[in-house]
Amino acid sequence: MQRLKIDQDIKPLSEVRIGIANFIKQVHDTKRPVIITQHGKSVAVLLDVYEYEAIQEKLELFTDVQASLNQLENGQGIAHEDAKEKVLKRVQ
């Protein structure tokens, strides 16, 4: 996902209502989210669906890594050679 450009990517709800199709095209083309404000406060984010899916995949990966680290800290890990053997058995 591209970095947010404050001067281009924060829009009031009233402006988004009028030109929603343009904002959908903008997030798709730029891969940057649009922050939607109401009464001067951020209330929502408009995000390209592919960028959203990429974020979800990264979140799942980070969650899995954290779970694995927690298991290792609790003594639930296995030796490298044992893991390698299990993987090779599955592949063959």
Secondary structure as UniProt FT lines:
FT   HELIX           6..9
FT   STRAND          10..12
FT   HELIX           13..18
FT   HELIX           20..30
FT   STRAND          34..38
FT   TURN            39..40
FT   STRAND          41..46
FT   HELIX           49..73
FT   TURN            74..75
FT   HELIX           80..91
//
